[in-house]
Amino acid sequence: KLVSIYRDTLLELDDGSYNKANSAYSFGGPEGAVSLINRNLDMNIEKYVTVNFNALVDVIDAVGGLDLELTHDEVVHMNNYCVETSKVTGKKYKKIEPAVAGTYKLNGVQAVSYARIRYTAGGDYKRTERQRLVLKKTADKLKQQDLATLNKIIDKVMPEVSTSFTTKEILSLATGAFDYELGETTGFPFDLETPEQIPGYSGSYVIPK
């Protein structure tokens, strides 16, 4: 199962204070984010993998890109995001012109840029849907590769990944990749509200009911 935690969700940090979910990562890195999830969602996550733009771009390029259906607005925003994603990763892309709705084969820079869009209807909620779709399509394409190719991709991407797994553990997990199925995907909080104002806090927050 794949669950996104909305970035603006008000949750309790390790020090007992409350802040947006994404602050746990900025203050405490991946360990801080895992701790936040375990503390607030009654979980016991022990392992993590955290990736940057480069890792995702490289994996998507390694599987030959992703076919995605985009609206007109998504094409416009994706083109805009590509400028920064390309600059950060040092990877190239081709701007989609004219910016019309349709199904496109996106390379790594474009697919990551698509997953970053949050200026359409649905805001961050819709953005997490795009992120989960990109991950699902990437996983589907990875399952079509042979084990030798998977190992090559792992070798290339590992330097761009921070994880509590050893390389040996990851290679061992990779042998079972063909048997995994991505099940239900959703976002947390499942049931939420967005109060106009919370005493003592400024900005917009998502509150789990």
Secondary structure, DSSP 8 states (H G I E B T S, - for coil): -EEEE-TTBEEE-TTS-EEEHHHHHHHHHHHHHHHHHHHHHT------EEE-HHHHHHHHHHTT-EEEEE-HHHHHHHHHHHHHHHHHHT------SS---EEEEE-HHHHHHHHH--SSTTHHHHHHHHHHHHHHHHHHHHTTS-HHHHHHHHHHHGGGEEESS-HHHHHHHHTTGGG-----EEEESSSEE--S-BTTB-S--BEE-
